[in-house]
Amino acid sequence: DSKSTDRPARSILTLKPLPTINPKDKRKGVLEEPESAKKVTKSDFDAAQIAKDEEIARLLEVELQAELERKRQRGTSIHGLHCKLI
């Protein structure tokens, strides 16, 4: 029960030969040492925490100023709320 197809059979003789590897080529190259990572110190963590705290303080200041402005526009006053963040 072999069905004939319109595709011709591929001959093994038409295939390209595999490339050969020169036995003298050992694939040795220059090995590069990876850069050693900088050791993270406590002061690095402290500096990162300070930077985060400053960013949060800036965002909070903007939010508080926007809230104050909205309340001023509505005509209500905030009694005794005067904050200044460092």
N, CA, C and O atoms as CSV, one atom per row, in Angstrom:
chain,resi,resn,atom,element,x,y,z
A,1,ASP,N,N,0.826,-1.185,0.000
A,1,ASP,CA,C,0.000,0.000,0.000
A,1,ASP,C,C,0.867,1.243,0.000
A,1,ASP,O,O,0.710,2.095,0.875
A,2,SER,N,N,1.728,1.367,-0.904
A,2,SER,CA,C,2.531,2.587,-0.953
A,2,SER,C,C,1.833,3.595,-1.842
A,2,SER,O,O,1.429,3.286,-2.962
A,3,LYS,N,N,1.700,4.798,-1.327
A,3,LYS,CA,C,1.033,5.857,-2.074
A,3,LYS,C,C,2.108,6.690,-2.755
A,3,LYS,O,O,3.127,7.013,-2.145
A,4,SER,N,N,1.889,7.027,-3.978
A,4,SER,CA,C,2.881,7.844,-4.678
A,4,SER,C,C,2.624,9.313,-4.355
A,4,SER,O,O,1.480,9.750,-4.232
A,5,THR,N,N,3.698,10.047,-4.224
A,5,THR,CA,C,3.595,11.480,-3.956
A,5,THR,C,C,4.260,12.221,-5.090
A,5,THR,O,O,5.038,11.649,-5.854
A,6,ASP,N,N,3.948,13.490,-5.193
A,6,ASP,CA,C,4.541,14.311,-6.241
A,6,ASP,C,C,5.943,14.774,-5.867
A,6,ASP,O,O,6.677,15.272,-6.721
A,7,ARG,N,N,6.324,14.617,-4.598
A,7,ARG,CA,C,7.661,15.036,-4.171
A,7,ARG,C,C,8.681,13.979,-4.560
A,7,ARG,O,O,8.465,12.787,-4.345
A,8,PRO,N,N,9.787,14.420,-5.131
A,8,PRO,CA,C,10.827,13.442,-5.448
A,8,PRO,C,C,11.556,13.024,-4.179
A,8,PRO,O,O,11.661,13.803,-3.232
A,9,ALA,N,N,12.045,11.826,-4.163
A,9,ALA,CA,C,12.808,11.328,-3.017
A,9,ALA,C,C,14.153,12.041,-2.981
A,9,ALA,O,O,14.730,12.337,-4.027
A,10,ARG,N,N,14.639,12.312,-1.811
A,10,ARG,CA,C,15.897,13.031,-1.658
A,10,ARG,C,C,17.038,12.020,-1.633
A,10,ARG,O,O,16.998,11.027,-0.906
A,11,SER,N,N,18.006,12.283,-2.403
A,11,SER,CA,C,19.132,11.370,-2.498
A,11,SER,C,C,20.149,11.689,-1.415
A,11,SER,O,O,20.381,12.860,-1.111
A,12,ILE,N,N,20.747,10.689,-0.842
A,12,ILE,CA,C,21.794,10.872,0.162
A,12,ILE,C,C,23.025,11.498,-0.469
A,12,ILE,O,O,23.778,12.197,0.208
A,13,LEU,N,N,23.233,11.266,-1.712
A,13,LEU,CA,C,24.416,11.776,-2.392
A,13,LEU,C,C,24.386,13.290,-2.569
A,13,LEU,O,O,25.439,13.894,-2.771
A,14,THR,N,N,23.220,13.922,-2.500
A,14,THR,CA,C,23.143,15.367,-2.687
A,14,THR,C,C,23.335,16.138,-1.387
A,14,THR,O,O,23.414,17.366,-1.418
A,15,LEU,N,N,23.411,15.467,-0.262
A,15,LEU,CA,C,23.604,16.151,1.012
A,15,LEU,C,C,25.031,16.645,1.131
A,15,LEU,O,O,25.956,16.011,0.623
A,16,LYS,N,N,25.215,17.765,1.793
A,16,LYS,CA,C,26.551,18.315,2.009
A,16,LYS,C,C,27.250,17.514,3.094
A,16,LYS,O,O,26.614,17.086,4.058
A,17,PRO,N,N,28.544,17.308,2.948
A,17,PRO,CA,C,29.262,16.585,3.996
A,17,PRO,C,C,29.386,17.432,5.257
A,17,PRO,O,O,29.399,18.660,5.184
A,18,LEU,N,N,29.476,16.786,6.397
A,18,LEU,CA,C,29.634,17.495,7.662
A,18,LEU,C,C,31.008,18.147,7.724
A,18,LEU,O,O,31.977,17.582,7.218
A,19,PRO,N,N,31.111,19.312,8.326
A,19,PRO,CA,C,32.432,19.949,8.434
A,19,PRO,C,C,33.324,19.137,9.366
A,19,PRO,O,O,32.862,18.554,10.347
A,20,THR,N,N,34.589,19.113,9.042
A,20,THR,CA,C,35.533,18.380,9.879
A,20,THR,C,C,36.219,19.344,10.825
A,20,THR,O,O,36.371,20.526,10.516
A,21,ILE,N,N,36.626,18.851,11.956
A,21,ILE,CA,C,37.302,19.664,12.959
A,21,ILE,C,C,38.783,19.354,12.900
A,21,ILE,O,O,39.189,18.192,12.919
A,22,ASN,N,N,39.575,20.391,12.828
A,22,ASN,CA,C,41.020,20.232,12.795
A,22,ASN,C,C,41.463,19.689,14.149
A,22,ASN,O,O,41.152,20.297,15.173
A,23,PRO,N,N,42.178,18.567,14.192
A,23,PRO,CA,C,42.590,18.003,15.483
A,23,PRO,C,C,43.549,18.906,16.259
A,23,PRO,O,O,43.688,18.757,17.473
A,24,LYS,N,N,44.209,19.839,15.574
A,24,LYS,CA,C,45.129,20.750,16.258
A,24,LYS,C,C,44.369,21.861,16.989
A,24,LYS,O,O,44.896,22.481,17.913
A,25,ASP,N,N,43.142,22.100,16.572
A,25,ASP,CA,C,42.340,23.159,17.175
A,25,ASP,C,C,41.732,22.639,18.470
A,25,ASP,O,O,40.812,21.821,18.445
A,26,LYS,N,N,42.239,23.105,19.583
A,26,LYS,CA,C,41.769,22.640,20.890
A,26,LYS,C,C,40.719,23.576,21.498
A,26,LYS,O,O,40.253,23.342,22.614
A,27,ARG,N,N,40.344,24.633,20.769
A,27,ARG,CA,C,39.353,25.611,21.241
A,27,ARG,C,C,39.757,26.247,22.564
A,27,ARG,O,O,38.913,26.542,23.410
A,28,LYS,N,N,41.047,26.450,22.726
A,28,LYS,CA,C,41.506,27.104,23.944
A,28,LYS,C,C,41.551,28.600,23.691
A,28,LYS,O,O,42.111,29.055,22.693
A,29,GLY,N,N,40.980,29.334,24.566
A,29,GLY,CA,C,40.983,30.777,24.456
A,29,GLY,C,C,41.409,31.380,25.774
A,29,GLY,O,O,41.764,30.671,26.715
A,30,VAL,N,N,41.370,32.676,25.829
A,30,VAL,CA,C,41.733,33.366,27.057
A,30,VAL,C,C,40.518,33.373,27.973
A,30,VAL,O,O,39.449,33.854,27.597
A,31,LEU,N,N,40.685,32.846,29.158
A,31,LEU,CA,C,39.606,32.865,30.139
A,31,LEU,C,C,39.650,34.183,30.888
A,31,LEU,O,O,40.710,34.627,31.330
A,32,GLU,N,N,38.502,34.797,31.025
A,32,GLU,CA,C,38.426,36.050,31.761
A,32,GLU,C,C,37.797,35.779,33.114
A,32,GLU,O,O,36.773,35.104,33.219
A,33,GLU,N,N,38.422,36.313,34.134
A,33,GLU,CA,C,37.873,36.180,35.480
A,33,GLU,C,C,36.704,37.147,35.619
A,33,GLU,O,O,36.820,38.306,35.221
A,34,PRO,N,N,35.598,36.706,36.166
A,34,PRO,CA,C,34.486,37.631,36.376
A,34,PRO,C,C,34.855,38.659,37.441
A,34,PRO,O,O,35.605,38.381,38.376
A,35,GLU,N,N,34.298,39.859,37.264
A,35,GLU,CA,C,34.574,40.904,38.249
A,35,GLU,C,C,33.965,40.508,39.585
A,35,GLU,O,O,32.828,40.043,39.655
A,36,SER,N,N,34.730,40.697,40.619
A,36,SER,CA,C,34.198,40.369,41.937
A,36,SER,C,C,33.188,41.439,42.328
A,36,SER,O,O,33.406,42.631,42.111
A,37,ALA,N,N,32.107,41.002,42.896
A,37,ALA,CA,C,31.060,41.922,43.307
A,37,ALA,C,C,31.531,42.718,44.520
A,37,ALA,O,O,32.229,42.204,45.394
A,38,LYS,N,N,31.129,43.984,44.549
A,38,LYS,CA,C,31.488,44.825,45.680
A,38,LYS,C,C,30.755,44.318,46.913
A,38,LYS,O,O,29.556,44.043,46.867
A,39,LYS,N,N,31.470,44.201,47.990
A,39,LYS,CA,C,30.857,43.747,49.229
A,39,LYS,C,C,29.952,44.863,49.760
A,39,LYS,O,O,30.374,46.011,49.896
A,40,VAL,N,N,28.726,44.507,50.049
A,40,VAL,CA,C,27.753,45.479,50.532
A,40,VAL,C,C,27.930,45.619,52.039
A,40,VAL,O,O,27.931,44.638,52.782
A,41,THR,N,N,28.078,46.861,52.459
A,41,THR,CA,C,28.298,47.116,53.879
A,41,THR,C,C,27.029,47.668,54.520
A,41,THR,O,O,26.062,47.997,53.834
A,42,LYS,N,N,27.051,47.763,55.829
A,42,LYS,CA,C,25.913,48.306,56.571
A,42,LYS,C,C,25.651,49.748,56.167
A,42,LYS,O,O,24.499,50.179,56.099
A,43,SER,N,N,26.719,50.494,55.899
A,43,SER,CA,C,26.526,51.890,55.507
A,43,SER,C,C,25.824,51.991,54.155
A,43,SER,O,O,25.093,52.950,53.910
A,44,ASP,N,N,26.041,51.002,53.268
A,44,ASP,CA,C,25.319,50.994,51.994
A,44,ASP,C,C,23.823,50.800,52.231
A,44,ASP,O,O,22.995,51.465,51.609
A,45,PHE,N,N,23.485,49.880,53.138
A,45,PHE,CA,C,22.076,49.669,53.470
A,45,PHE,C,C,21.482,50.917,54.117
A,45,PHE,O,O,20.349,51.296,53.821
A,46,ASP,N,N,22.253,51.556,55.002
A,46,ASP,CA,C,21.777,52.772,55.656
A,46,ASP,C,C,21.528,53.873,54.629
A,46,ASP,O,O,20.513,54.567,54.698
A,47,ALA,N,N,22.444,54.036,53.680
A,47,ALA,CA,C,22.288,55.064,52.653
A,47,ALA,C,C,21.061,54.780,51.789
A,47,ALA,O,O,20.334,55.703,51.421
A,48,ALA,N,N,20.830,53.517,51.467
A,48,ALA,CA,C,19.659,53.155,50.671
A,48,ALA,C,C,18.377,53.438,51.444
A,48,ALA,O,O,17.401,53.921,50.870
A,49,GLN,N,N,18.371,53.142,52.736
A,49,GLN,CA,C,17.186,53.396,53.553
A,49,GLN,C,C,16.920,54.892,53.673
A,49,GLN,O,O,15.769,55.325,53.623
A,50,ILE,N,N,17.974,55.680,53.829
A,50,ILE,CA,C,17.817,57.135,53.913
A,50,ILE,C,C,17.234,57.671,52.612
A,50,ILE,O,O,16.345,58.522,52.634
A,51,ALA,N,N,17.726,57.180,51.482
A,51,ALA,CA,C,17.212,57.626,50.188
A,51,ALA,C,C,15.734,57.275,50.044
A,51,ALA,O,O,14.951,58.082,49.543
A,52,LYS,N,N,15.347,56.076,50.479
A,52,LYS,CA,C,13.931,55.680,50.427
A,52,LYS,C,C,13.089,56.585,51.314
A,52,LYS,O,O,12.016,57.037,50.915
A,53,ASP,N,N,13.587,56.846,52.526
A,53,ASP,CA,C,12.849,57.697,53.461
A,53,ASP,C,C,12.665,59.103,52.897
A,53,ASP,O,O,11.595,59.694,53.039
A,54,GLU,N,N,13.703,59.638,52.260
A,54,GLU,CA,C,13.600,60.975,51.671
A,54,GLU,C,C,12.563,60.997,50.556
A,54,GLU,O,O,11.788,61.947,50.449
A,55,GLU,N,N,12.544,59.966,49.733
A,55,GLU,CA,C,11.575,59.893,48.645
A,55,GLU,C,C,10.153,59.801,49.195
A,55,GLU,O,O,9.249,60.459,48.681
A,56,ILE,N,N,9.949,59.002,50.222
A,56,ILE,CA,C,8.628,58.892,50.841
A,56,ILE,C,C,8.212,60.229,51.448
A,56,ILE,O,O,7.051,60.624,51.345
A,57,ALA,N,N,9.149,60.922,52.075
A,57,ALA,CA,C,8.842,62.230,52.663
A,57,ALA,C,C,8.436,63.223,51.580
A,57,ALA,O,O,7.503,64.004,51.773
A,58,ARG,N,N,9.133,63.200,50.435
A,58,ARG,CA,C,8.770,64.102,49.335
A,58,ARG,C,C,7.372,63.785,48.817
A,58,ARG,O,O,6.573,64.691,48.582
A,59,LEU,N,N,7.077,62.492,48.637
A,59,LEU,CA,C,5.754,62.108,48.146
A,59,LEU,C,C,4.659,62.482,49.136
A,59,LEU,O,O,3.588,62.938,48.736
A,60,LEU,N,N,4.922,62.294,50.418
A,60,LEU,CA,C,3.955,62.648,51.449
A,60,LEU,C,C,3.722,64.155,51.476
A,60,LEU,O,O,2.590,64.611,51.634
A,61,GLU,N,N,4.791,64.920,51.321
A,61,GLU,CA,C,4.665,66.383,51.295
A,61,GLU,C,C,3.783,66.819,50.124
A,61,GLU,O,O,2.923,67.684,50.288
A,62,VAL,N,N,3.987,66.231,48.954
A,62,VAL,CA,C,3.179,66.570,47.780
A,62,VAL,C,C,1.720,66.199,48.025
A,62,VAL,O,O,0.815,66.962,47.686
A,63,GLU,N,N,1.499,65.037,48.609
A,63,GLU,CA,C,0.137,64.592,48.888
A,63,GLU,C,C,-0.551,65.515,49.895
A,63,GLU,O,O,-1.714,65.878,49.715
A,64,LEU,N,N,0.165,65.891,50.945
A,64,LEU,CA,C,-0.415,66.795,51.947
A,64,LEU,C,C,-0.707,68.171,51.355
A,64,LEU,O,O,-1.742,68.769,51.650
A,65,GLN,N,N,0.198,68.672,50.526
A,65,GLN,CA,C,-0.030,69.975,49.892
A,65,GLN,C,C,-1.252,69.921,48.973
A,65,GLN,O,O,-2.039,70.867,48.928
A,66,ALA,N,N,-1.410,68.820,48.244
A,66,ALA,CA,C,-2.565,68.674,47.359
A,66,ALA,C,C,-3.855,68.604,48.170
A,66,ALA,O,O,-4.871,69.180,47.780
A,67,GLU,N,N,-3.812,67.903,49.293
A,67,GLU,CA,C,-4.996,67.814,50.151
A,67,GLU,C,C,-5.344,69.178,50.739
A,67,GLU,O,O,-6.515,69.557,50.785
A,68,LEU,N,N,-4.336,69.910,51.184
A,68,LEU,CA,C,-4.583,71.259,51.707
A,68,LEU,C,C,-5.192,72.157,50.642
A,68,LEU,O,O,-6.113,72.923,50.925
A,69,GLU,N,N,-4.688,72.067,49.433
A,69,GLU,CA,C,-5.205,72.893,48.346
A,69,GLU,C,C,-6.649,72.522,48.019
A,69,GLU,O,O,-7.473,73.402,47.771
A,70,ARG,N,N,-6.962,71.225,48.018
A,70,ARG,CA,C,-8.350,70.805,47.767
A,70,ARG,C,C,-9.281,71.333,48.846
A,70,ARG,O,O,-10.384,71.790,48.545
A,71,LYS,N,N,-8.848,71.276,50.096
A,71,LYS,CA,C,-9.699,71.753,51.189
A,71,LYS,C,C,-9.857,73.269,51.130
A,71,LYS,O,O,-10.922,73.797,51.451
A,72,ARG,N,N,-8.802,73.971,50.720
A,72,ARG,CA,C,-8.921,75.433,50.570
A,72,ARG,C,C,-9.922,75.765,49.475
A,72,ARG,O,O,-10.722,76.690,49.618
A,73,GLN,N,N,-9.879,75.012,48.385
A,73,GLN,CA,C,-10.803,75.271,47.280
A,73,GLN,C,C,-12.245,74.971,47.679
A,73,GLN,O,O,-13.164,75.620,47.180
A,74,ARG,N,N,-12.460,74.011,48.557
A,74,ARG,CA,C,-13.809,73.692,49.020
A,74,ARG,C,C,-14.278,74.667,50.089
A,74,ARG,O,O,-15.461,74.695,50.428
A,75,GLY,N,N,-13.381,75.448,50.610
A,75,GLY,CA,C,-13.767,76.432,51.604
A,75,GLY,C,C,-13.677,75.939,53.026
A,75,GLY,O,O,-14.098,76.644,53.943
A,76,THR,N,N,-13.153,74.776,53.237
A,76,THR,CA,C,-13.002,74.290,54.599
A,76,THR,C,C,-11.577,74.545,55.045
A,76,THR,O,O,-10.659,74.626,54.228
A,77,SER,N,N,-11.408,74.666,56.313
A,77,SER,CA,C,-10.065,74.905,56.825
A,77,SER,C,C,-9.631,73.730,57.686
A,77,SER,O,O,-10.451,73.036,58.287
A,78,ILE,N,N,-8.346,73.532,57.729
A,78,ILE,CA,C,-7.777,72.502,58.586
A,78,ILE,C,C,-7.233,73.228,59.810
A,78,ILE,O,O,-6.309,74.036,59.712
A,79,HIS,N,N,-7.818,72.929,60.955
A,79,HIS,CA,C,-7.436,73.624,62.177
A,79,HIS,C,C,-6.171,73.020,62.758
A,79,HIS,O,O,-6.117,71.830,63.069
A,80,GLY,N,N,-5.162,73.851,62.897
A,80,GLY,CA,C,-3.951,73.432,63.591
A,80,GLY,C,C,-3.063,72.457,62.835
A,80,GLY,O,O,-2.181,71.849,63.442
A,81,LEU,N,N,-3.260,72.286,61.540
A,81,LEU,CA,C,-2.407,71.352,60.798
A,81,LEU,C,C,-1.394,72.142,59.985
A,81,LEU,O,O,-1.699,72.645,58.904
A,82,HIS,N,N,-0.213,72.239,60.511
A,82,HIS,CA,C,0.892,72.877,59.799
A,82,HIS,C,C,2.082,71.953,59.920
A,82,HIS,O,O,2.737,71.907,60.961
A,83,CYS,N,N,2.363,71.217,58.860
A,83,CYS,CA,C,3.471,70.258,58.876
A,83,CYS,C,C,4.556,70.736,57.933
A,83,CYS,O,O,4.282,71.247,56.847
A,84,LYS,N,N,5.740,70.565,58.352
A,84,LYS,CA,C,6.850,70.783,57.450
A,84,LYS,C,C,7.762,69.586,57.597
A,84,LYS,O,O,8.285,69.307,58.676
A,85,LEU,N,N,7.944,68.884,56.489
A,85,LEU,CA,C,8.817,67.721,56.498
A,85,LEU,C,C,10.210,68.146,56.078
A,85,LEU,O,O,10.394,69.018,55.229
A,86,ILE,N,N,11.159,67.518,56.683
A,86,ILE,CA,C,12.557,67.855,56.397
A,86,ILE,C,C,12.956,67.253,55.074
A,86,ILE,O,O,14.097,67.415,54.641
